[in-house]
Structure formats: structure tokens, C-alpha cells
Amino acid sequence: MVLMIIAVLIVVGLCLGSFVNALVWRLHEQTKNPDNRELSIGRGRSICPNCGHQLRAKDLVPIFSWLLLGGKCRYCAQPISAQYPLVESATAALFVASYAWWPSISGAAEVTIFILWLALLTGLMALLVYDSRWLLLPNRILYPLAVIASVQAVILIISADKPLTALTNTLLATIIGGGLFYLLFQFSDGKWIGGGDVKLGWLLGLIAGTPARSLLLIFIASVLGSLVSIPLLASKRLKRTSVIPFGPFLIIALIIVQLFGADILQWYQQTFINLQ
């Protein structure tokens, strides 16, 4: 049964990873051609990003089509970015990892929460890719994710042993997640952090669910950002005036918190707080 679930998650993850690739490319192209209906994610058919040729089913098998074609388009022979198989495989891997390390998936509420998490994970992957490539977090992805996160939060609150405490924790987590970035945005007039990061902060705080987890994800994101930026600055591959997207670090941090946050917080409490 477990192997079957893992196999299903791999297949679904690969397919949704392919959807992420199509979504981010189409959304970006729509900003340049808003009247082009062929770019609609719901109506348009899959096309080569280089020559625009309509792709067939055999061209759309996640990972395998890219490998069999040598990373090139069948019709124009132009290279197709390695982003495509990487995002597909990463999404599938995260789906399996989520199942492996999820606290509990037994009752109907817990199954629903897990499925909503997979939907959030798909959207967060789209935000990560989009922000990494174009330094932007589109509202057309953020707002639907906010709705899904709100539904998940309501289920968690209703099913909690102490709903009022759960509601308070969720509100505080959301305030912490977005409030810090909002203050930084206002204080710097948008020079230190973008408006999209503020919205993402509210969203991730809502998903995190508790003040401690919200603070933890900000801390982890800051550490990850420093580990990447400091060596680049030291090697002069990055200038002080360069812009590094912070959204991907926040998203990676949230994933870590969702899967391992309880263990990290327990370790911290036992190591630093319960010292006699």
C-alpha cells in the first residue's frame, strides 16, 4: 500500500511539476502579450518556448521526453532549459518527502490537510521558479494560494483540541510572517524588500500556523540567504547593488519547517531552554 501511494505521488508530482513549468512560462509571456489567448494556461495547448510549435503527447512526458530528445526541441532543435526536468523531479521528490515525514495522515481531516499541502507545494514551486528567474512574485499565483492556505487553516483550527488557541496561534503566525517584512518594506521605501515578499510573508505565516514556526522559517530563510550571498559577495561574483530574490529562500525555509519544524523546535527547547 505504501509503495503504491509513493508511486502515485511520484507520477502526480512529475505531472504537476510539468504544470509548474508551463504555468510560469505562460504567465511571464502573458505580461508581454496579454491579448494572446494561446498563452492561457486553461485554453492554450503546450508549445515549444523557442519556436512556438505545438507539442504532441510524446513530447510532454515529464523528464523522459527531455532526456530522449537530448534536451532539445524535436521541431527546431533548439536547447530546452534543464529547468524543466529539474522542476519536475524536484516536485515529485518533495511530494514523496512530504508523505514520508508528514506527522500523521490517518483521519479525513488529516488527509484533506495533506492534499491541500500538496496543492500549496505546487504553487510555491511556481513562485520559487518565477521569482528566481524574473525577480517577481505574481499575484495570480499568490492569491489562489492564499485561498487554499485559508481553507487549510480553518480545517486545522476546527479539528484542533483547543480551537481558540489554534486560532490565536494562526493569527500571530500570520502577523509575524508578514509583519516583519511589511515594516522593512515601509522603512526602506521598498529598497530592502519587495512588496511581493511582504505578501509571501503573510501567506507563509498563515501556512506555518504557530508563532514559533513562523519565526523559525524567517530565521532559516535568513541563514540560507546569507550562506548563498556572502560567498558570492566575497568572490565578487555578486555586487553590493545586485538584487537577490528572497522568495525562494522563504519557500525553502517553509518546506523545512513544515516537514521538520517540530523536531527542530523540540531539539532547541531541550538543548537551550531546559538546561539546568
ABEGO torsion letter per residue (X at the ends): XAAAAAAAAAAAAAAAAAAAAAAAAAAAAAAABAABAAABAAABBBBBAAAGBBBBAAAABBGAAAAAAGGBBAAAGBBBBAAAAAAAAAAAAAAAAAAAABABBABAAAAAAAAAAAAAAAAAAAAAAAAAAAGBBBAAAAAAAAAAAAAAAAAAAAABABAAAAAAAAAAAAAAAAAAAAAAAAAAGGAABBAAAAAAAAAAAAAAGBAAAAAAAAAAAAAAAAAAAAAAAAAGABBAABBBBAAAAAAAAAAAAAAAAAAAAAAAAAAAAABX
